[in-house]
Amino acid sequence: MRTRTKGIQLAADGERSVDKRYRGERIFERLGKVSQDSAEGWLRERQAAIDAERECELRRGDAQLFAAAAQKYLMECAKRQARSLDTISYHIRILLPYIGKLVLTDVCNESLEAFKDDRDEDGVKPSTINRSLEVVRTVLNRAARVWRSEGRPWLASSPLIEMLDERATRRPPYPISWQQQTVLMMVLPSHLREMVSFAVNTGARDDNVCRLQWSWEREIPELGRSVFVIPAEEFKGKRAHVLILNDIAWKVVEGCRGRHPEFVFVYRRERVKNFDREPAMAYQPIQTMNNTAFQLARETVGLDKMRVHDLRHTFAQRLRDAGVAEEDRALLLGHAIEGMPQHYATATIERLVGEANKASTTRDRTTVLRVVNG
């Protein structure tokens, strides 16, 4: 049954729906048992959104709003399945109230001052604010260098977006001792214990550990073990990295086989009774080691200063303590050095495995780094 507003229908059971053509586009939605005023409000909002979309379509490239450019960038990220899509979406969402309605030519350092001031007052670190500014810079760079409207770039040139100084608040490294590692392992749940053991014996970053995939594994028959080749798009340096496993890391990987067809490190909620039944949940990948369980374990043993990334620092320090050469440390940690190969000969891998094993032979000793950082 039609209501007082064309396009809004009322069914016998009291549910309302919208079925209307507006500016050449069909608007259809089942709204449920809502009031007529609510249905009309929903329809007005949808029509306003269509009006805004049409307005953006009619704008010249340099007259596009930042919100439209940001949406275009998000669509590109989604199309190429960018790992950081959720993070980019978050930064854009908090930026839009400040610069979303500005045309691209008006987006500059000055237009971002209010955003930076408000984030600073909220206690946000400069490094986090800079991640948002980097998104702005990327959108503007693409508007100047990639996007075209009638053959002309959206922007003649991209303005300089200055980053904040992160050095004053940058957290110093905090490598842990063997004793601290032992007590931490005792309070970690089993799935995190495996991941921490792997990270501290390979120097792999949090995201590479969490997303480590069986398809990246490359067998080395001569050595009776494997390495993992992390693809360039998954590695911080944007180049493929051969992840070398020492004996401890290899044993961890072997214990993970058969749990999940894609990811090495996974988690499921185990049964505490009825053990003969199937598990309540399937194995699922873990988004980050820095979750509530890790933070609770860290606080329990008095390691409040420690971050997940400090596991990487710990591996690096132990390699230095063991006398591993700087070049080999760079290869094991994936640091960029001139002439670094993306794949190694078997003899090189065998040597690097031996060097990585040296990290597990070191002993606790007070270092300058620990004295400085507490």
N, C-alpha and C positions, 0 to 999 in steps of 0.2 A: 504494500500500500504506500502510495506517495504521501509525503509530508509537506509542510508548508515551504520547504526548500527543495527546489528541483535537484534531483540526483540523490537525495537521501530517502531510503525506503524503510518502512517499518513492517516487520513480519508479524504473523499471528502470535508468535510466542514472545513478542516484546523486544526482539533483537533488531537493531538498526544496522544498515549497511549503506555504503556509498558506492554509487556507480554513475560516473559523470565524465563527460569529455570536456576538457578545458585546454584551450589553445592548442588543439590538435593532439592532446595526450589524454589517455584514459586514466581516470582515477578510480580505483576499485579497492574497497576494504570492508571486511566484516568487523564491525565495531562491538558487537555483542549488545548486552542490555545496558545501554547508556542513555542519558537524557538527550532530548532534541538539541538543547543548547550545546552539550558536549560534542555531539555529532557535527553541528554547524561550526564549532570552534576548530575541530580537527580538519574539516574541509577547508576552512579559511587558511589554516597553516600550510596545508598541502598546496593550495593555489598560490600562496605567497612564495613558497619554495620554487614552484615552477616559474613564477615571474622572475625570481632572482637568477635562475638558471638561464632563462632567455636573455636577461640583461647582460649576463656575462658573455653569452655567445655573440652578442652584437658589439661588444667592446673590441677595440683594436688591441693588439698584443701589449703595447706599452700602457694601455689603460686598464688592463686586467687587474683585479683585486688580488692581494696576496693570498686570500682564502682560496680563490680559484686556482692559482698557481700551485699552492700547497696540495690541493686535491689532485691536480694533475700529477704531481710528483708521487703522491701516495699510490695512485693507480699504476704508475710505472713500477714502483717498488713491489706492488702486489703481483704484477704481471711476471716479473723476474723472480718472484718468490724470495724476496730479500729476508734474510734471517732476522734483521733488526726492524721488521715492519711494525711490530707492536710498540717498540721504543720510539720510532719515528712518529707514529700516530700520537703517542703521548705528548711528545714535545710540541707537535703542531697544535694539539688541543689546548695546551696552556699558553701558546703564543697568540692564538686567534683573537682573544679578547683585546689584545694590545695592538696588533697590526693587521688583523684579518680584513678589515674594511678599508685599508689603505691601498691605493693603486701602487703598482710595483715601483714606479719612479719615486715614490715618497718613502719607501722603506730604506732606512739608513741607520747609522749609529744613533743619531739623536732620537729617532722614532722608537728605539729599543731601550732607551734609558729608563723609562718607567718600569718596563718588564724586569730589567736588571736590578733596579732599586727594590722592587717588591719581593723578588726572589731572595735578595740578600737579607732583607728584613725578616724573612721567614726562616732564616738560618740555613739556606741552601748553599752548598759549597761552590766556589768559583768553577771547579771542574765540571760540576753538573750543569751550571748555568751555561757554560761553554758548549755543552752538547746541544743545547737548544739553539744557541747562536750558530753552530755549525750547520744545523738543519736550514736555518734562514739563508746562510751563505750558499748552501747547495742549491736551494730553490732559485736564488737570484742568479747563480752561475748558469744553471740550465736555461733560465729565461733569456740570458744573454748569448749563450753559445749553442744551444740545441733547439729550443722551441722557435717555430716560425709561424707567422701569420701573414698570408699573401706574400710569402717569400722574404719577409723582413723579420728580424729577431724581435722577440717581445721586449727586450731591453737593449739599448745601444751599447751599454757596458754595465758590468756588475759593480756596485759600490763596495768599498772596503768595509767589512764588518770586523771590528777589532775584538779580539778575545780578551778575557780577564786574565790577570796574572794568577796562575795556579800554584806557584812555588811557595808562597807564604803558608798555604794550608795543605800542601801535599804531605801525605802521611809517609814517614820514613819506613824502609823495610824492617821487618821483624822476623828474621829466621828463627825457628824454634830448635831447641836442643833435643838430643835423643831422649833424655828423661821426660821432657815435656811431651814429646811425641808419644811416648809409652803411656803416660797417664791419659792423654787425649784419646788414644785408641781404645782404652778401657771403657770409656763412657759413650763412645759413638755407636749408633746402631750399625748392624752388620753391613748394610749397603753403602753407608757413608765411610765405614772403615776401609772397605775395598777401594773406594774412590780416592780417599786421602792417601792411602798407601801407594796407589798408582801415581798420583800427582807428585808426591814427594820423592818418587824414584824415577820420574821422567821429566819433571819440570813443566809438564803440560798445563796450559791455562784452564780455568774453570769451564769455559764454554767448549773447549776441545775435548775435555774429559767427558762432560755430560753428553756431547753429541758424537762421541766416538762410535764409528759404524764398522760392522764386519766387512762391508764392501770395500773399505779402505785398507784392509789387511793384505799384505803381500808376503807370501811364504818364501823363506830362504832355505831350501832343502839342505844345502851344505852345512848349515848351522843347526838344523833341526828346530827352528823357531821362525817367527815372523816379525815384520815391522809393520807400522801403519803409516800410510802416506796420506797426510791431511791435505785435502784439495786447497788450491789457492784461495777460493772464495770463502773457505771456512777458517783460514789462518789470518792472524792479525797483519802480517806483513804482506798479504795479498800475493803470496807465492806458495807453491807446494812445499810441505815440510815433511821430511822423513823422521817419524817419531821412533826413536830407539828404545827398546825395552831391556832393562837389566834383568837379572834373574828374579828379583822380587816382583817387578812389574809383570814379567812374563807369567809367573805363577798366579798372579791376580787375574790376568786375562783368561788363563786356562780354566780357572774356577768359575768364570762367567759364561762359558760356552753352553749353548743349548737353551738359554733362558728366553732370548728374544731374537727374532729373525733379522732385525735391523741394527739395534743398538747394543753396545757392549754392556754399558752400565744401566741397569733398570731396577725398579722397585715394585713390590706388591705387598699388600697387607696379608700377612700369614695367619692361618687359623690357629686358635689356641685350644680348640677342641674339635671333635669330629674330623680327625686327621685323615680318615679314609675317603673323604669327599674332595671334590675338586676345589682348588683355591677360590676364595671369595672374589678375588680380583685378578685380572690378568696382569702380567708384567707391563709396566709403563716406563718410558724414558723419564729422566729426572732433569728438571729445567736448570737447576743450579745447586751446587754444593752448599752455598751460603743460604741455607734454609733455616727454619726454626730449630730443627733438631741439631744442626751444626752449631748454631749460635748458643743454644742452651748448653751443649757439651763444652764449648769453649769457655763459657762463663763458669761452669761447674769446676773446672780445673784451673781457674785463674788466668786464662789466656785472653783477656778482654782486648788486648792490643792486636791480637793476631787476626789477619784476614786470610781468606782462601788463597789469595795471590802470594801470601808469604810461604806457602808450600813450595812454590817455584823458587823463591829466594833461598829457601832452605836447601833445595837440591843444588842450586848454584854455589852456595857457600861450601857445601860438602865436597863438591867437585874441586873447588879451590883448595880446601884443606887437604884433599888427597893428592894434590900436585898435578891435577889434570891440566894440560896445556890450554892456553887461552883460545886457540883456534878450535880445539876439540870441544871446549865448553860452548863456544858459539854454535857449533854444529849440533850439539845435543839440545841446546835451548832454543835453536831456531833463530838466533840473531843474524841479521843481514851482514854478510861479509863479501868483499869483492871476489867474484869468481866462484861463489858457492854453487855447487851442483844441486839439482833437484832430486837426483837419484844417485846412489852410491854403489860402488863395486862391492862384491861379497866380502873381500878382504877388508875394505874400509868399514863395513858394518860390523864385522867380527872385532875389529880393533875398537870401534866405538862402544860396543857392548861391554868389552873389557874395561874401558874407561868409565862407563856408567856404573859398572859394578863396584868401582873404587869408592863411590859415594857411600856405600853401605859399610865400608871398613873404617870410617873415620870415628873419632871419639869426641866427646864433649870437651870444649875448652872455651874459655872466655875470649870473645873477639872484640875488636874495636867497635864493630857495628852494634853489638849487644850493649856495650858500655854506653855508647852515645845514645841509643834509643831506649834504654831502660830494660 
